[in-house]
Amino acid sequence: MPSDFLEFEEPIAILTKEIAALSLLPRTEERAREIERLGARVEEIRADLYRRLTPWQRVLVARHPGRPSVLEYVNFLFRDFTEIHGDRRFADDPAIITGFALYKDGPVLVVGHHKGSGDTKQKIRRNFGYARPEGYRKALRAMRLAEKFQRPIVVFVDTPAAYPGVESEERGIAEAIAFNVRELSGLDVPIVIVISGEGGSGGALGIAVGDRVLIQEFAIYSVIPPEGCAAILWRDAGRKVEAAEALKLTAPDLLRMGIVDEIVPEPVGGAHTDPATAARLLDPPLSAALGELSALAPEARRERRYRKFREMGRLGPDFVDGDEASP
């Protein structure tokens, strides 16, 4: 099966290979009709597969190496992007991108994880999206600049987790994430979060505290990757499919639980099949969210943000701040 197809897409891969073989032969009217028929069949099968994805299959789609990166969304949706580097304490972390840009002629700050696109060398440079402490400190430095100049913040989340290496622990990865969570909750500018791929663990949450959380249709958001969950609960990483089901990490599950606010549709087959269309589908809800949040007073916005995250994980709507609400 070609490498850019996922394991459950084997029927599509077979037909695509057949189309490619026919395309190499001398072109005739009959072959052209056959290629057209096979192409239509590919789209039909793809639509059917993506209508009934399992949680584990959604994990695979969210991790697809061709999924658009934060810089691709910058190219499609923003103008005049000027990147900000370094945390002014240790180093620059290429796994997190920060920079000011124009969105619909209004200035914003863009922050996001970058897993690396293209060849393996680029992925290694970006550390496959595993951010180190200096990445989270760089993000916070940029966000404080945005607050100083009253610029809304747009965050793209796509990371397996924070980097778990020894040097990351030595430089205080847990403290960096916890500090960001606290500081982001108090910023007085609008913050829109876009879960654009794999939202993994505290590595995601370190830049994902905001006023409105959008999630793309086939993205995921979870406290731990399925493999890690299976290894901890059952001492067997092979039970990752079962763990993916139990974690409730899909966009519909997250919306139902109030973890995210809106699901953004993707092209049939996922954002990696058509990044330009994925960006076009993201544009209206992003614009609407920024417009709605910018109309609120900073105090009201901060209070709503606080309430939003305090209410996550409640046993039910009758529980407020740990006590049963009055009838």
C-alpha positions as CSV (number, residue, x, y, z in Angstrom):
1,M,0.0,0.0,0.0
2,P,1.4,3.5,-0.8
3,S,2.9,5.2,2.2
4,D,0.6,8.2,2.2
5,F,-2.5,6.0,2.7
6,L,-3.6,4.9,6.2
7,E,-4.1,1.3,7.1
8,F,-7.9,1.5,6.8
9,E,-7.7,3.1,3.4
10,E,-6.5,0.0,1.6
11,P,-9.5,-0.1,-0.8
12,I,-8.7,3.4,-1.9
13,A,-5.0,2.6,-2.3
14,I,-5.8,-0.3,-4.6
15,L,-8.0,1.7,-6.8
16,T,-5.6,4.7,-6.9
17,K,-2.8,2.3,-8.0
18,E,-5.0,1.0,-10.7
19,I,-5.8,4.6,-11.9
20,A,-2.1,5.4,-11.9
21,A,-1.3,2.3,-14.0
22,L,-4.0,3.1,-16.6
23,S,-2.8,6.7,-16.8
24,L,0.6,5.4,-18.0
25,L,-0.9,3.6,-21.0
26,P,-1.8,5.3,-24.3
27,R,-4.9,7.4,-23.8
28,T,-8.1,6.2,-25.4
29,E,-11.7,7.2,-25.0
30,E,-12.5,3.9,-23.3
31,R,-9.5,4.2,-20.8
32,A,-10.5,7.8,-20.0
33,R,-14.0,6.6,-19.1
34,E,-12.6,3.8,-17.0
35,I,-10.2,6.3,-15.2
36,E,-13.2,8.6,-14.5
37,R,-15.3,5.7,-13.2
38,L,-12.5,4.5,-10.9
39,G,-12.0,8.1,-9.7
40,A,-15.7,8.4,-8.8
41,R,-15.5,5.1,-7.0
42,V,-12.5,6.3,-5.0
43,E,-14.4,9.4,-3.8
44,E,-17.5,7.2,-3.0
45,I,-15.4,4.8,-0.9
46,R,-13.5,7.6,0.8
47,A,-16.7,9.4,1.8
48,D,-18.2,6.1,3.2
49,L,-15.0,5.3,5.2
50,Y,-14.8,8.8,6.7
51,R,-18.5,8.8,7.7
52,R,-17.9,5.9,10.1
53,L,-14.4,6.2,11.4
54,T,-13.6,4.5,14.7
55,P,-11.8,6.5,17.4
56,W,-8.5,4.8,16.6
57,Q,-8.9,5.5,12.9
58,R,-9.5,9.2,13.8
59,V,-6.2,9.1,15.8
60,L,-4.4,7.9,12.6
61,V,-6.0,10.7,10.6
62,A,-5.0,13.3,13.1
63,R,-1.4,12.0,13.0
64,H,-1.2,11.8,9.2
65,P,2.2,13.2,8.2
66,G,0.6,15.3,5.5
67,R,-1.8,17.1,7.8
68,P,-1.4,20.9,7.3
69,S,1.0,22.6,9.7
70,V,0.6,25.9,11.5
71,L,2.8,27.6,8.8
72,E,0.5,26.2,6.1
73,Y,-2.5,27.8,7.8
74,V,-0.5,31.0,8.1
75,N,0.1,31.0,4.4
76,F,-3.6,30.4,3.6
77,L,-5.3,32.6,6.2
78,F,-2.9,35.3,7.3
79,R,-0.7,38.0,5.8
80,D,2.6,39.7,6.7
81,F,3.6,37.0,9.2
82,T,6.7,38.0,11.2
83,E,8.1,35.2,13.4
84,I,9.3,35.7,16.9
85,H,12.1,33.5,18.1
86,G,13.6,32.6,21.5
87,D,12.4,32.7,25.1
88,R,15.1,35.1,26.3
89,R,16.2,32.6,28.9
90,F,17.7,29.6,27.2
91,A,17.1,29.1,23.4
92,D,14.6,29.0,20.5
93,D,12.4,25.9,20.2
94,P,11.5,25.2,16.6
95,A,8.7,22.9,17.8
96,I,6.6,26.0,18.6
97,I,6.0,28.8,16.1
98,T,5.0,32.3,17.3
99,G,4.6,35.5,15.3
100,F,2.5,38.5,14.5
101,A,0.4,38.6,11.4
102,L,-2.6,40.3,9.8
103,Y,-5.9,38.4,9.7
104,K,-8.6,40.1,7.6
105,D,-6.5,43.3,7.9
106,G,-6.5,43.1,11.7
107,P,-3.3,42.4,13.7
108,V,-3.2,39.1,15.6
109,L,-0.6,36.8,17.2
110,V,-0.3,33.3,15.8
111,V,1.1,30.5,18.0
112,G,1.3,26.8,17.2
113,H,3.0,23.5,17.4
114,H,4.9,22.4,14.3
115,K,5.7,18.7,13.8
116,G,7.8,19.4,10.8
117,S,6.8,18.9,7.1
118,G,8.6,17.4,4.2
119,D,11.6,15.2,4.8
120,T,12.9,13.5,8.0
121,K,15.5,16.2,8.5
122,Q,12.8,18.8,8.9
123,K,10.8,16.7,11.3
124,I,13.9,16.1,13.5
125,R,14.6,19.9,13.5
126,R,11.0,20.4,14.8
127,N,11.5,17.5,17.2
128,F,8.3,16.0,15.7
129,G,6.2,18.6,17.5
130,Y,7.4,17.7,21.0
131,A,8.0,21.1,22.6
132,R,10.6,21.7,25.3
133,P,10.3,24.2,28.2
134,E,11.8,27.0,26.2
135,G,9.1,26.5,23.6
136,Y,6.3,27.2,26.2
137,R,8.3,30.1,27.6
138,K,8.7,31.6,24.1
139,A,4.9,31.2,23.5
140,L,4.1,33.0,26.8
141,R,6.6,35.8,26.0
142,A,4.9,36.3,22.6
143,M,1.4,36.2,24.2
144,R,2.4,38.8,26.7
145,L,3.6,41.0,23.9
146,A,0.2,40.5,22.2
147,E,-1.5,41.6,25.5
148,K,0.7,44.7,25.7
149,F,-0.4,45.7,22.2
150,Q,-4.0,44.4,22.5
151,R,-3.8,41.9,19.7
152,P,-6.0,38.8,19.7
153,I,-4.2,35.4,19.9
154,V,-4.9,32.4,17.6
155,V,-3.4,29.1,18.7
156,F,-3.0,26.0,16.6
157,V,-2.5,22.8,18.6
158,D,-0.9,19.8,17.1
159,T,1.5,17.8,19.3
160,P,1.8,14.2,20.7
161,A,2.9,15.6,24.0
162,A,5.6,17.8,25.6
163,Y,9.1,16.5,25.1
164,P,9.8,13.9,27.9
165,G,13.7,13.9,27.7
166,V,16.0,14.3,30.6
167,E,17.1,17.8,29.5
168,S,13.5,18.8,29.3
169,E,12.9,17.7,32.8
170,E,16.1,19.5,34.0
171,R,14.9,22.8,32.5
172,G,11.5,22.5,34.2
173,I,8.9,21.3,31.6
174,A,6.2,20.7,34.2
175,E,6.7,24.2,35.7
176,A,6.7,25.8,32.3
177,I,3.4,24.2,31.3
178,A,1.7,24.9,34.7
179,F,2.9,28.5,34.6
180,N,1.5,29.0,31.1
181,V,-1.8,27.6,32.1
182,R,-2.0,30.1,35.0
183,E,-0.9,33.0,33.0
184,L,-3.0,32.4,29.9
185,S,-6.1,32.2,32.1
186,G,-5.5,35.8,33.0
187,L,-4.6,37.4,29.7
188,D,-7.0,40.2,28.8
189,V,-7.0,39.7,25.0
190,P,-9.2,37.3,23.0
191,I,-7.7,33.8,22.6
192,V,-9.1,31.3,20.1
193,I,-7.7,27.8,20.2
194,V,-7.8,25.5,17.1
195,I,-7.1,21.8,17.7
196,S,-5.8,21.2,14.2
197,G,-4.3,17.7,14.6
198,E,-3.2,15.8,17.6
199,G,-3.9,17.6,20.9
200,G,-1.8,15.5,23.3
201,S,-1.6,15.8,27.1
202,G,-0.1,18.8,28.9
203,G,2.0,19.4,25.8
204,A,-1.2,20.7,24.2
205,L,-2.7,22.4,27.2
206,G,0.5,24.5,27.7
207,I,-0.7,26.8,25.0
208,A,-4.4,25.8,24.8
209,V,-6.1,27.9,27.5
210,G,-8.4,30.2,25.7
211,D,-11.9,31.7,25.3
212,R,-13.1,29.5,22.5
213,V,-11.9,26.1,21.5
214,L,-12.4,25.0,17.9
215,I,-11.6,21.5,16.8
216,Q,-11.2,20.2,13.2
217,E,-13.5,17.3,12.4
218,F,-10.8,14.5,12.5
219,A,-8.5,16.0,15.1
220,I,-8.2,14.6,18.6
221,Y,-7.7,16.0,22.1
222,S,-6.7,13.9,25.1
223,V,-5.0,13.8,28.4
224,I,-2.7,11.0,27.1
225,P,-2.0,9.2,23.8
226,P,-3.9,5.8,23.5
227,E,-0.6,3.8,23.5
228,G,0.4,5.4,26.8
229,C,-3.0,5.0,28.3
230,A,-3.0,1.3,27.4
231,A,0.4,0.8,28.8
232,I,-0.6,2.3,32.1
233,L,-4.0,0.8,32.5
234,W,-3.4,-2.7,31.1
235,R,0.4,-2.9,30.9
236,D,-0.1,-3.6,27.2
237,A,0.4,-0.8,24.6
238,G,-1.2,-3.2,22.1
239,R,-4.6,-2.4,23.5
240,K,-4.4,1.1,22.0
241,V,-7.6,0.7,20.0
242,E,-9.5,-0.1,23.2
243,A,-7.8,2.9,24.9
244,A,-8.8,5.3,22.1
245,E,-12.4,4.3,22.5
246,A,-12.3,4.7,26.3
247,L,-10.5,8.1,26.2
248,K,-13.4,9.8,24.3
249,L,-10.9,11.9,22.3
250,T,-12.9,12.4,19.2
251,A,-14.4,15.8,18.2
252,P,-18.0,14.6,18.7
253,D,-17.2,13.2,22.2
254,L,-15.3,16.4,23.2
255,L,-18.2,18.6,22.0
256,R,-20.7,16.6,23.9
257,M,-18.6,16.9,27.1
258,G,-18.1,20.7,26.7
259,I,-14.4,20.4,26.2
260,V,-14.6,22.1,22.8
261,D,-17.0,24.7,21.6
262,E,-17.4,23.9,17.8
263,I,-16.4,21.3,15.3
264,V,-14.9,22.6,12.1
265,P,-15.6,20.5,9.0
266,E,-12.8,19.1,7.0
267,P,-12.6,18.0,3.3
268,V,-13.7,14.4,2.6
269,G,-10.7,12.3,3.5
270,G,-9.2,14.7,6.0
271,A,-7.4,18.0,5.9
272,H,-4.3,16.3,4.4
273,T,-6.1,15.6,1.2
274,D,-6.8,19.3,0.5
275,P,-5.1,21.8,2.9
276,A,-6.4,24.8,1.0
277,T,-10.0,23.7,1.4
278,A,-9.4,22.8,5.1
279,A,-8.2,26.4,5.6
280,R,-11.2,27.8,3.8
281,L,-13.5,25.8,6.0
282,L,-11.7,27.0,9.1
283,D,-11.9,30.7,8.1
284,P,-15.6,31.4,8.9
285,P,-15.7,29.9,12.5
286,L,-12.3,31.5,13.3
287,S,-13.5,34.9,12.1
288,A,-16.8,34.6,13.9
289,A,-15.1,33.6,17.2
290,L,-12.6,36.5,17.0
291,G,-15.5,39.0,16.3
292,E,-17.6,37.7,19.1
293,L,-14.8,37.7,21.7
294,S,-13.4,41.1,20.6
295,A,-16.9,42.6,21.4
296,L,-16.7,41.6,25.1
297,A,-15.1,43.6,27.8
298,P,-11.8,42.1,29.1
299,E,-13.2,41.4,32.5
300,A,-16.2,39.5,31.1
301,R,-14.0,37.6,28.8
302,R,-11.6,36.5,31.6
303,E,-14.6,35.5,33.8
304,R,-16.1,33.4,31.0
305,R,-12.7,31.8,30.3
306,Y,-12.3,30.9,34.0
307,R,-15.7,29.4,34.2
308,K,-15.2,27.4,31.0
309,F,-12.2,25.6,32.3
310,R,-13.5,25.2,35.9
311,E,-16.6,23.4,34.6
312,M,-14.6,20.8,32.6
313,G,-14.9,17.4,34.2
314,R,-17.9,18.2,36.3
315,L,-20.2,15.3,37.1
316,G,-23.2,17.2,35.9
317,P,-24.7,20.7,35.5
318,D,-25.8,20.8,39.1
319,F,-22.2,21.1,40.4
320,V,-20.7,24.6,40.6
321,D,-17.3,25.2,42.2
322,G,-17.4,21.9,44.0
323,D,-20.8,22.5,45.7
324,E,-24.2,21.5,44.6
325,A,-26.0,24.5,43.0
326,S,-29.1,25.9,44.6
327,P,-32.3,24.7,43.0
